[in-house]
Amino acid sequence: MKISEQARLSLAAIVFLGLVVGPDLGLASDLALSTTQYVDPKGFFRIVPPDGWRLQEFPGDSRGKVAFFGPTNGTDLRVLVNAVDFSTIDELVAFCRDVERRIGMNTHIERTTFGGRPAVRRSFTARGSKLTYIDFLVGKVDHNLAYSARISDFDKFRDVATASMETYEPVSRTLSDNEATQQLVDKKIRLSELMLGISNYQMAFQYAEEGLEVEPDNARLKQLRDQAKSGLK
């Protein structure tokens, strides 16, 4: 039996609502989406976050960046948008494999699609949490969506996090040379900080050095480099 287009759309709507509506047809507080769309103040994206999840913005970071924190400790949905020096899905896969090599962890890279675009999915477990990353490119801009939660909570909030991700809309905009440079520097700062946080002093030093090649007088990168050097002694 052929199903009409109208019926198909109605069925899709019912399936979608099943993610956010409780069995008594009322909104479940931990499985509902917000009634308000979040618009990135830097102009890179829009998304409807899970309802009631706490918002954290990063106004000091030049990249498109936001975090939504869930009702249990360690549950969050994050978006990070930043300039890269490549523009194809093959190069994105290679980039993700290089990240794996640097951190020494299998992130189970797989090709997929997201919003009709070629994308990369990564799924892995680290420090008692499960994480799912989606990356796709708009020109030479990488859009990264990441959901993470403690292993015990991951399945509970996965549906609402997935539904929120499906509302994600990238906004095409051209970065100036200065914006692209600043985003690269901010990325190296963050990566160096992350490596210091797990006592990987060699990688922390490398990221700081890479950032200083772009912006030699950056005080924060110099500080991170010195911290990493101290840890290597």
KATAMO-V595606 format. One record per residue. RES is the residue in three letters. PSI is psi in degrees with one decimal (999 if undefined). NEAR is the number of other C-alpha atoms within 8 Angstrom. D_FIRST is the distance of its C-alpha to the first C-alpha in whole Angstrom. Layout:
res & psi & near & d_first
RES & PSI & NEAR & D_FIRST
RES & PSI & NEAR & D_FIRST
//
This chain:
res & psi & near & d_first
MET & 130.0 & 2 & 0
LYS & 139.0 & 3 & 4
ILE & 137.5 & 6 & 6
SER & 158.9 & 6 & 10
GLU & -40.2 & 6 & 13
GLN & -43.0 & 6 & 15
ALA & -39.0 & 8 & 12
ARG & -43.5 & 9 & 12
LEU & -38.3 & 8 & 16
SER & -41.6 & 8 & 17
LEU & -41.4 & 8 & 15
ALA & -39.3 & 8 & 17
ALA & -39.1 & 8 & 20
ILE & -43.0 & 8 & 20
VAL & -44.3 & 8 & 20
PHE & -44.9 & 9 & 23
LEU & -26.5 & 8 & 25
GLY & -21.2 & 8 & 24
LEU & -27.0 & 11 & 27
VAL & 0.0 & 12 & 29
VAL & 135.4 & 13 & 29
GLY & 171.9 & 10 & 31
PRO & -21.8 & 5 & 29
ASP & 14.6 & 5 & 31
LEU & 16.2 & 6 & 29
GLY & 157.4 & 7 & 32
LEU & 126.9 & 9 & 33
ALA & 129.7 & 9 & 35
SER & -31.6 & 7 & 38
ASP & 1.0 & 10 & 37
LEU & 20.3 & 15 & 34
ALA & 151.7 & 13 & 34
LEU & 152.7 & 12 & 34
SER & 154.6 & 10 & 37
THR & -1.8 & 6 & 37
THR & 130.5 & 5 & 39
GLN & 135.0 & 9 & 38
TYR & 128.6 & 8 & 41
VAL & 120.2 & 8 & 42
ASP & 121.6 & 11 & 44
PRO & -18.1 & 5 & 48
LYS & -4.5 & 7 & 49
GLY & 22.5 & 9 & 46
PHE & -21.7 & 12 & 43
PHE & 168.5 & 11 & 40
ARG & 147.6 & 13 & 38
ILE & 148.4 & 12 & 37
VAL & 110.5 & 14 & 36
PRO & 165.5 & 12 & 37
PRO & 143.0 & 14 & 37
ASP & 131.9 & 11 & 38
GLY & -4.0 & 8 & 42
TRP & 137.1 & 10 & 42
ARG & 133.2 & 7 & 46
LEU & 135.5 & 8 & 46
GLN & 123.6 & 8 & 49
GLU & 166.6 & 7 & 50
PHE & 72.2 & 7 & 52
PRO & -22.2 & 5 & 54
GLY & -5.3 & 4 & 56
ASP & 131.5 & 9 & 54
SER & -14.3 & 10 & 53
ARG & 161.2 & 10 & 50
GLY & 116.0 & 14 & 47
LYS & 131.5 & 12 & 47
VAL & 154.4 & 12 & 46
ALA & 139.8 & 11 & 45
PHE & 119.9 & 13 & 43
PHE & 128.4 & 12 & 45
GLY & -177.0 & 12 & 43
PRO & -12.9 & 7 & 44
THR & 149.4 & 6 & 45
ASN & 130.2 & 6 & 48
GLY & -0.9 & 10 & 46
THR & 122.6 & 14 & 43
ASP & 159.1 & 11 & 42
LEU & 124.7 & 13 & 40
ARG & 150.7 & 11 & 42
VAL & 134.8 & 12 & 42
LEU & 123.9 & 11 & 44
VAL & 123.5 & 12 & 44
ASN & 159.3 & 12 & 47
ALA & 144.2 & 11 & 48
VAL & 172.7 & 9 & 48
ASP & 28.3 & 5 & 50
PHE & 169.1 & 7 & 47
SER & 8.9 & 12 & 43
THR & 157.8 & 7 & 41
ILE & -34.8 & 11 & 38
ASP & -41.0 & 6 & 41
GLU & -33.4 & 9 & 44
LEU & -42.9 & 13 & 42
VAL & -44.0 & 11 & 41
ALA & -39.5 & 8 & 45
PHE & -45.0 & 8 & 46
CYS & -36.9 & 9 & 44
ARG & -34.4 & 9 & 45
ASP & -37.8 & 8 & 49
VAL & -44.1 & 8 & 48
GLU & -46.2 & 11 & 47
ARG & -41.4 & 8 & 51
ARG & -39.3 & 7 & 53
ILE & -8.9 & 6 & 52
GLY & 39.8 & 6 & 51
MET & 138.4 & 6 & 48
ASN & 117.0 & 6 & 45
THR & 10.1 & 8 & 42
HIS & 61.0 & 8 & 39
ILE & 131.8 & 11 & 38
GLU & 145.7 & 7 & 35
ARG & 142.2 & 9 & 33
THR & -166.9 & 8 & 30
THR & 152.3 & 9 & 29
PHE & 120.6 & 9 & 30
GLY & 32.4 & 5 & 29
GLY & 2.6 & 5 & 28
ARG & 148.0 & 7 & 31
PRO & 138.9 & 10 & 32
ALA & 171.1 & 13 & 34
VAL & 131.1 & 16 & 36
ARG & 137.2 & 13 & 35
ARG & 136.4 & 12 & 38
SER & 128.2 & 11 & 38
PHE & 169.3 & 10 & 41
THR & 135.5 & 8 & 43
ALA & 131.6 & 7 & 47
ARG & 42.7 & 4 & 49
GLY & 6.9 & 7 & 47
SER & 152.0 & 12 & 44
LYS & 142.6 & 13 & 41
LEU & 141.7 & 13 & 40
THR & 125.2 & 11 & 37
TYR & 140.7 & 12 & 38
ILE & 129.0 & 13 & 36
ASP & 138.5 & 11 & 38
PHE & 163.7 & 14 & 37
LEU & 142.1 & 13 & 39
VAL & 99.7 & 10 & 40
GLY & -129.4 & 5 & 42
LYS & 39.2 & 10 & 45
VAL & 124.9 & 11 & 44
ASP & 128.3 & 12 & 42
HIS & 119.0 & 14 & 40
ASN & 124.1 & 11 & 40
LEU & 132.7 & 12 & 38
ALA & 125.5 & 11 & 39
TYR & 131.8 & 13 & 38
SER & 150.3 & 13 & 41
ALA & 159.6 & 13 & 42
ARG & 151.2 & 12 & 44
ILE & -39.6 & 9 & 42
SER & -21.2 & 6 & 42
ASP & -11.3 & 10 & 40
PHE & -49.6 & 13 & 38
ASP & -31.8 & 8 & 35
LYS & -39.3 & 6 & 35
PHE & 2.6 & 10 & 35
ARG & -40.7 & 9 & 33
ASP & -45.0 & 10 & 30
VAL & -34.7 & 14 & 32
ALA & -41.5 & 12 & 34
THR & -43.6 & 8 & 31
ALA & -39.9 & 11 & 29
SER & -45.5 & 13 & 33
MET & -36.9 & 10 & 33
GLU & -16.2 & 7 & 29
THR & -3.6 & 9 & 31
TYR & 132.6 & 10 & 34
GLU & 115.2 & 7 & 35
PRO & 147.2 & 9 & 37
VAL & 119.2 & 8 & 40
SER & 126.5 & 6 & 41
ARG & 147.9 & 6 & 45
THR & 128.7 & 4 & 48
LEU & 139.6 & 8 & 50
SER & 164.0 & 6 & 54
ASP & -39.8 & 6 & 56
ASN & -41.4 & 7 & 58
GLU & -44.3 & 9 & 54
ALA & -41.6 & 11 & 53
THR & -44.9 & 9 & 57
GLN & -37.7 & 9 & 57
GLN & -38.3 & 13 & 53
LEU & -43.2 & 12 & 54
VAL & -44.9 & 11 & 57
ASP & -37.6 & 11 & 55
LYS & -44.9 & 8 & 53
LYS & -35.6 & 12 & 56
ILE & -49.2 & 14 & 58
ARG & -42.0 & 8 & 55
LEU & -40.2 & 10 & 54
SER & -40.8 & 15 & 58
GLU & -42.4 & 10 & 58
LEU & -43.4 & 9 & 55
MET & -38.1 & 12 & 57
LEU & -36.6 & 11 & 60
GLY & -24.5 & 7 & 58
ILE & 17.6 & 6 & 57
SER & 27.6 & 7 & 61
ASN & 80.6 & 9 & 60
TYR & -31.6 & 12 & 63
GLN & -46.7 & 8 & 62
MET & -35.9 & 10 & 59
ALA & -42.5 & 17 & 60
PHE & -43.4 & 14 & 63
GLN & -45.4 & 9 & 61
TYR & -39.8 & 12 & 59
ALA & -41.3 & 15 & 62
GLU & -41.0 & 10 & 63
GLU & -38.6 & 9 & 60
GLY & -39.1 & 14 & 60
LEU & -22.8 & 12 & 64
GLU & -29.7 & 7 & 64
VAL & -41.7 & 8 & 62
GLU & 83.6 & 8 & 64
PRO & -24.4 & 7 & 67
ASP & 12.3 & 6 & 69
ASN & 116.2 & 8 & 66
ALA & -39.0 & 6 & 68
ARG & -40.6 & 7 & 65
LEU & -38.0 & 12 & 64
LYS & -41.6 & 11 & 67
GLN & -43.9 & 8 & 67
LEU & -40.1 & 14 & 64
ARG & -43.3 & 12 & 66
ASP & -39.3 & 9 & 69
GLN & -41.8 & 8 & 67
ALA & -41.2 & 13 & 66
LYS & -40.3 & 10 & 69
SER & -39.3 & 7 & 71
GLY & -26.3 & 8 & 68
LEU & -15.1 & 7 & 68
LYS & 999 & 4 & 72
//
